[in-house]
């Protein structure tokens, strides 16, 4: 157990927690465990050492977590409070509304965007929390937004559509210069293979896949199956 006076915690820590930003507190104990220095690590920060790297890993799970490791001079404690997922839904319609409702049940925020400019703004402003769900089949909308999400390092990038639409998007992304490793990060067809038929069931399959990907779980997705989508 580590006891510290509030004055020893950086003021930035409390400010970022108040805004809901993903943030971790890294506390380095002296070799004799008679002193401690705390520093703040934000989601997306370039790690300076193993402690910073571990903080980024914990923040990437979108679940609060703690860990301890040994640094150069003693024990290092890492305490992470990630921001909740922020689902950027590209395209409108009944499914968009149901996905938003399902996200709300999970305590996530969501926004519906109808063009590439608004999507880029939402992804950039919520980079540490954003997850992309592309519903639109418009090549002038879906391909640029998918490419931008991959370039930003958004942890979950998914796109609704038939296998033919998925292949068209892949061709568009390749033509836009997206490499094979980044292309493999796109979850398309989107969602877990739950046998979903209704919009509500589809929304559940999509949000379940987001949860699994963020948590690093190997849940089976539709892109990994060969059978018909319905």
N, C-alpha and C positions, 0 to 999 in steps of 0.2 A: 504494500500500500504506500502510495506517495502522497504526502500532504504538502501543499504549497500555499503561500499567501496569494490572494487575488492579485496583488500588485506585481507578482512574478510572471503573470500571464500577459502576453502582449495584448494591448487594447484592440488591435486589429482582429484578434480571434473573436472577441465578443461582437464586434461590428459585422463581421462576415457571417457569423451564426445568425445574427438578427435579420440579415437579408436573405437567408436561405441558400447562400452559395455553398458549393462543395468545398470543404476545408478540413485540414488535419492539423493537429498539434503534435509536434515532435519535441520531446523533452529528453535532453541529454544529461545523464547523471555523471558526476565526477567519479573517479576510480574508487574513492573511499565512500561513495554514496552519501557524502555530506554536503553536496551542492547540486543544483539543477538549473539548467538554462533551457527555456522553451522558445520555439520558433514556429511560425505559421507556414504551412504548405498549402497552396491552392490547387484545386483540380486543374490539370493542364500545365502546371509548372514543370520545367525541365529539371529532372532530379539531379542533385549535386552529389549524392552518395547513396548507399544502400538504404538508409532510413528514408530519404526522400523518395526513392524508388518504391519502397514498401508502402509509403503513404499514398502514392499514386495508384498502386494496385488496390488498396482498400477502398479508396474513393471511387475507383472504377466499377466496383461491385454494386454501387448505389445502396449499400446497406451499412449502417453504423458498425464499426469494428475497432478492435484494439489488437496490438501486437507488441512484442518486445524483442529486441535483438542487441547484439553487442557491437558497439562502434570502436573507434580507435582508442578511447580512453575509459570506456565503461559502458554501462547499460543504457540503451536508448528505448524510450517508450513512444509508441505511435498511437494516437487516438484520432480516428477518422469519423467525420460526420458528412456524408455525401449529400448532395442536393437530390431531391426526388426527381424521377424521370420527367422530362418535358416532351410530350409527344407532338411532333409537328406533322400534321395530317395534310397531305397534298391532294386537294380535290374536295368537292362537296358531295352531298347526297345523303341518303339514309344511313349508309354504313359509316360515313364520317361522324355523324351524330352519335351513333351507337358506340363507336370506338372512344369518343370523348367521354361518354357516360361510363363505359367500362374503366377507362383510365381514372376517372374521378373516384370510383369505388375503391381503387387501389391507393388512393391518396396522391395520384399523379396529376400534373397539370397538362393541358393540351391546348393547341391552337389549330384552326383550320386556315390554310392559305390557298389562294387560287391562282397565283402566278409565281414565276421564278424569283422575282425581286423580293416579294414578301417572304418567300421560303428562305432565301439566303439571309435576310435580316433576322428571321426567327432562329435559324440554325447558328448564326454567328453570335447573337446576343445571349444565347443559352447553350453555348458550346459545351460546357462541362456537364450538361444534363440532357441535351437534346437526343431524341430518337426519331428517325424519319419513317413515316408510313406513307408511301406514295400510292395514291388511288387513281390519279389521272392517267389516261392513256395517250395524252397529247405529247408527241415527240418533242415539241418545243418547250414543254414544261417538265416532263419526267426525266429525260436524259440530263439536261443541265443541272437540275436539282440533285439528282443522284450523284453526278460527278462532283458537285460542290460538297455534298455531305461526306463523300469518301475523302476528298482533299482535306477537309477539316478534321478528319479522324473521328467522326461521329460513331459511337460504339455499336449502334444498331441502325442498319439501313435496310428497309424492306420495301417491296413493291408488289402490289396486287395485279394479277393478270393471268391470262392463259399461258401455256408454255410457248405458244407462238409469240405472244406479246413479250414474254420474258426474253426470248431469243432476239426479238427486234431491239429491245433495250440493250441487251448485251452487245449487239453489233454497233449500236450507237455509241456506247461507252468506249468500246475499243477504238472506233473511229475518232473519238475525242481524246485519245491518248491514255486511257485507263489501262493499267497493266493487269496481268492475270491474277496476281495476289490480291490486288484491290477488288477486282471483279468478283472474286470468290467471297468477298465480305457482304455482297448483296444477297439478302434473303428473298429470293423470288423463284417460284411462287411463294408468297408470304404466308406465314403462320405455321403452327404445328398441325400435324396430320391427325386431327380429332374427328374427322368425318363431318365437319361443319357444313350446314346447308342454309340456315337463316342468317340474316345480318348479325343478330345477337350472338349466334354461335361462332360466326366468322370473327367478330370482334374479340371474343374470348380466346380463340386460337391465336390471333395476332398478339394480344397483350400477354398471353402465356409464353409465346416465343420471345417477346421482348424481355420478360422476366428471366427466362432461362438463359438467354444470351448475356444479360448483364451480370447474372450470378455465376457465369462460367459453367453452366450445366449442359450436358450433352443431350438435349431434348431433340426428338426426331422431327424434322421439318418437312414440309411438302416438297421442297427442292431436292430432298434426298430420296424421294420415292419416284417410281416410274409409272404408277397407275393413273387413271383418270382423276381429275380434281373433284368431280362430283359423283 
